[in-house]
Amino acid sequence: MGLDLRITTHLDGFSLDVGWSMDSELVVLFGHSGSGKSMTLRTIAGIAPQGDGYIKLNDRILFSKDHNINLPPQQRSVGYVFQDLALFPHMTVEKNILYGARGMAGQEARKKAAEMMELFRLTGHKDKYPNEISGGQKQRVALARALIRKPEVLLLDEPFSALDDQLRMEMRRCLTNVVKEEFRIPTILVTHNVLEAYTLANRVLIYSNGRVIQSGLPQTVFNNPVNDEVLSLVNLKKLYPGYLFT
């Protein structure tokens, strides 16, 4: 069970060639911009060219070139939070969350939306619009919308990049408490924040030019970089002098 993929694909002159698997854990994809992290998420979700290889989620094949299987995005049971959150400005908090429940019966969808708003501490904001709530609340709306249908995998593409440090800390706690402990599904986080990668990940995959060049426990990868490129990415003592890392 979990996510297992072997992808070889090309887009706009860029080649992605990766293969890895995960259980119900939080994996961080880490690397320089343009290294293929977001492209991996889009391929898993079915919104980028699938190329060659396969993608398996639990007991289902989402994509297999050999077996001529390529499920459309709506059939993949994937929750996706984009970097810009993609909230609808003309919809209330409740309606934005309900948008993620398309296909559910009306009464069931409203019940689930109420549960999600309570879980993400949004009940008192149900009738507000995105421009009337804080950045952290917008993040929680986007997470609630992505999770309302209980997807089998959650993809997070730099969802905290626009937040200040205090809100980032709040959302790290939210991610740990709600996603890792409440839902317990495979969760993939793309981030450029080295501290997030170190503190949140069960496992880190270091991307470079469309390949995975190192993977493992954060402590192992960060303390034993395989080359200078990885060292430049994960040098916590240089980036955070005086911070105690274990």
C-alpha positions, 0 to 999 in steps of 0.5 A, a space after each residue: 500500500 502507498 504510492 509507487 512510481 517510475 516516471 520518464 517524461 518530457 516537457 518544454 525541453 525538460 526531462 524527468 526521470 524518477 522512481 521511488 515509493 512511499 507509505 503513509 508518511 510525509 515525503 519532502 521533495 527538495 532541490 533547486 527551482 526547476 529540478 522537477 519537483 512540481 512536475 512530479 506532483 503534476 504527473 502524479 495528479 494526471 495534469 502533466 504529460 505521463 510519458 513512460 513508466 507507471 504510477 500506482 496508488 494503493 491497489 490501483 494503477 493510475 498510469 501504466 504505459 505498458 498496460 495503456 492505462 491513464 486515469 483522468 485527474 478526477 479518478 485518481 483520488 488525489 488532493 492537491 494544494 497549489 502554491 497560489 492556493 487557487 481559492 475562488 474570490 467570489 465564493 465563501 469559505 464554505 463554498 470554496 471547501 464544498 467545491 472540493 466535494 463535487 460529486 457528493 450528494 448535497 446533504 452529505 457534502 454540507 455535512 463533510 464541509 462542516 466537519 472540515 471547517 471544525 477540524 481546521 478551525 474555520 467554523 466562525 469564518 464559513 460565510 467570509 470571502 478569501 479577501 476577508 480572512 488571514 493568510 493562515 486561514 486561506 491555507 487551512 481552507 485550501 487544505 480542507 478543500 483538498 481533503 474533504 473527499 478523503 483522497 488517497 494521497 495529498 500533494 502540496 506544492 509550496 503552499 506556505 511560500 507566501 507566509 511570514 515566519 509566524 504563519 509558516 510555523 502555525 501551518 507546520 503545526 497544522 500539517 503535523 497535527 491534521 495531515 500526519 496524525 488525522 488523515 495518515 495518507 501519503 503526503 508529498 510536500 514541495 518546499 524550498 525552506 530547509 527548516 521545513 524539510 528537516 523538521 516535517 519530513 519522514 523522508 527527504 528526496 533531493 532532486 537535481 535536473 529531473 533526477 533524485 540524487 539522494 534520499 533518506 531520513 532528514 538527519 541522514 541526508 542533511 548530515 551526509 550530503 553526497 556531493 557539493 550540490 546537496 551540501 549547498 542545499 542542506 547546510 543547516 549550520 551555515 543557514 541557521 548558526 546557533 540552532 541546535 540540530 539533532 
